[in-house]
Amino acid sequence: MECTCKEVLENFRKMMVKQADLLICDSKNIEKYIKETYSQYNPETTFIAYGADIKKSILADDDKKVTDWFKEKEVKPKEYYLVVGRFVPENNYETMIREFMKSGTTKDFVIITNVEHNKFYEELKVSTGFEQDKRIKFVGTVYDQELLKKIREQAYAYFHGHEVGGTNPSLLEALASTDLNLLLDVGFNREVAEDGALYWNKGDGNLAGLIEKADSLTDEFIDKYSIKAKSRIENLYSWNYISEKYKRQFMDK
């Protein structure tokens, strides 16, 4: 009897867990999942998260590279919601796009991703008609890391729709750079941001309502969330902190 790819992968995971001396998990929820799912092997685990760069962009707001990008994409600083990531269904782009279209915000929705030859992109065109909403802007990819960091810093708010995969690098980068973050309410995201973000679910109208709430927030309110988010990254997710945890882990062994 032939095994499916899913079964082969699961058997591989079981053998890895069974044979490993130590499993380093980048998420507390991943660690919990491993302990519960493979309890028969009594796996030894530890939690060490992924890290993030906490430095601000070296580019000034009026740097030509920055102003040219904004002009080319027809976007204004602090007048857009942002998302950066792989354009795949499990990252809940459909929910974010549908809910944004329902909202009455006058800000743009800037999506930095590669959609060339992407079947999912064409399917969403048909199912949502997002190309008729001028606020929704697919702007391609940005490989210049300092420019990308500046784009994050200049966003009004950041959407994060990932619901699987542990501690996500794009979430860490957003919390380190963007003042206001709107996250899908799942354990992976809450354990990272805690009270440094606002949360939404996939219920009809939930994110649309949160967008309109976010639009009305005062600068003082947003600053409080920004300080909390950046404090989380600096204290628990900076590369210096993470590298020290790895160093101590291996030195102890």
TIMIRO-182914 format. One line per 8 residues: number of its first residue (from 1); their letters; for each residue z, x negated, y of C-alpha. Coordinates in steps of 0.25 Angstrom, whole numbers. Each point is the difference from the previous one (the first is absolute). Last residue first. Layout:
BEGIN
NUM> A> Z/X/Y; ...
end
This chain:
BEGIN
253> KDMFQRKY> 106/-103/84; 8/1/13; -10/-9/7; -11/10/-4; 7/12/6; 6/-7/12; -15/-5/4; -5/14/-3
245> KESIYNWS> 10/6/10; -2/-11/10; -15/4/0; 3/14/2; 9/-3/12; -10/-9/7; -11/9/-3; 6/11/7
237> YLNEIRSK> 4/12/-8; 15/3/1; 5/-4/14; -13/-1/8; -7/12/-7; 12/9/1; 3/-4/14; -15/3/4
229> AKISYKDI> 1/14/-5; 14/3/7; -5/-6/13; -13/8/-1; 7/13/-3; 9/-2/12; -12/-3/9; -7/13/-5
221> FEDTLSDA> 12/8/5; 1/-7/14; -15/1/2; 1/15/-2; -6/8/-12; -10/11/3; -11/-6/-8; 9/-3/-12
213> KEILGALN> 3/15/-1; -15/4/1; -2/-11/-12; 12/6/-7; -6/14/0; -13/-5/-5; 7/-8/-11; 7/13/-5
205> GDGKNWYL> -11/9/2; -3/3/-15; 10/-8/-8; -3/-15/-3; 13/-5/5; 3/-7/13; 11/-11/5; 4/-6/13
197> AGDEAVER> 3/-15/0; 12/-10/2; 10/9/-7; -3/-6/-14; -13/-9/2; -1/-7/-13; 8/9/-10; -6/12/7
189> NFGVDLLL> -14/-5/-3; 1/-2/-15; 9/12/-2; -11/9/5; -1/8/14; -14/-4/5; 3/-9/12; -2/3/15
181> NLDTSALA> 3/-14/8; 3/-1/14; 1/-14/8; -11/-7/-9; 1/-15/-3; 11/-3/-10; 0/14/-6; -15/0/-1
173> ELLSPNTG> 0/-14/-7; 10/5/-10; -8/12/-3; -13/-7/-1; 8/-10/-10; 4/12/-9; 13/-1/-8; -2/7/-13
165> GVEHGHFY> -13/5/-5; -1/15/2; 1/10/12; -9/-6/10; -2/9/12; 4/-9/12; -3/5/14; 2/-9/12
157> AYAQERIK> 4/5/14; -5/-2/14; -8/-13/-4; 0/-12/9; 9/-8/-9; -9/3/-12; -12/-4/7; 7/-13/4
149> KLLEQDYV> 3/-3/-14; -15/3/-4; -4/-10/11; 9/-11/-5; -4/2/-14; -15/0/3; -6/7/-12; -1/13/6
141> TGVFKIRK> -7/11/-8; -9/12/3; 3/9/12; 1/14/-6; 4/8/11; 5/14/0; 2/6/14; -14/4/0
133> DQEFGTSV> 2/11/-10; -14/4/-6; 0/-12/-9; 13/5/-6; -8/11/-7; 12/1/-10; -7/3/-14; -13/-6/3
125> KLEEYFKN> 4/-12/8; 11/-2/-10; -10/-2/-12; -8/-10/8; 13/-8/2; 4/1/-14; -13/-5/-5; 1/-13/8
117> HEVNTIIV> -13/-8/2; 6/-6/13; 13/6/3; 8/-12/4; 13/3/7; 6/1/14; 2/15/3; 3/3/14
109> FDKTTGSK> 5/15/3; -2/3/14; 9/6/10; -1/14/6; 9/6/-10; -1/14/-4; 2/-2/-15; -9/7/-11
101> MFERIMTE> -10/-12/0; 12/-10/-1; 5/8/-12; -14/0/-7; -2/-15/3; 14/-4/-5; 0/9/-13; -14/-6/-3
93> YNNEPVFR> 4/-14/2; 11/2/-10; 1/-15/-5; -2/5/-14; -14/4/4; -5/-14/4; -4/-6/13; 7/-13/-1
85> GVVLYYEK> 9/-2/12; 3/1/15; 4/13/7; 1/2/15; 4/11/10; -7/-2/13; 3/1/15; 10/-12/1
77> PKVEKEKF> -12/-9/4; -13/8/2; -11/1/-10; -15/0/2; -3/-9/-12; -8/-10/8; 9/1/12; 13/-2/-9
69> WDTVKKDD> -6/-12/-7; -5/-6/13; 14/1/6; 6/-7/-11; -10/-12/-1; 0/-1/15; 15/-2/0; 6/11/10
61> DALISKKI> 12/4/-10; 2/-15/-3; -3/-6/-13; 11/-7/-8; 4/12/-7; 15/2/-2; 7/-7/-11; 7/7/-11
53> DAGYAIFT> -9/-4/-11; 3/9/-12; 6/-2/-14; 0/6/-14; 13/4/-6; 9/-7/-9; 8/9/-10; 5/-6/-13
45> TEPNYQSY> -3/4/-15; 5/-3/-13; -6/9/-10; 8/8/-10; -12/1/-10; 3/15/-3; 2/3/14; -15/-2/3
37> TEKIYKEI> -2/13/8; 14/0/7; 1/-14/3; -14/-2/4; 0/13/9; 13/-5/7; -6/-13/3; -12/7/6
29> NKSDCILL> 9/8/8; 7/-12/5; -14/-6/4; -6/-14/-1; 5/-1/-14; 3/-14/-7; 1/2/-15; 7/-11/-7
21> DAQKVMMK> 0/-7/-13; -13/8/-4; -3/3/-14; 3/15/-1; -5/4/14; -13/-7/-2; -2/6/-14; 3/14/6
13> RFNELVEK> -9/-2/11; -12/-4/-9; 3/12/-9; -1/8/13; -13/-6/4; -6/2/-14; 4/14/0; -6/2/14
5> CTCEM> -13/-6/-5; -1/9/-11; 4/-4/-14; -10/1/-12; 4/6/-13
end
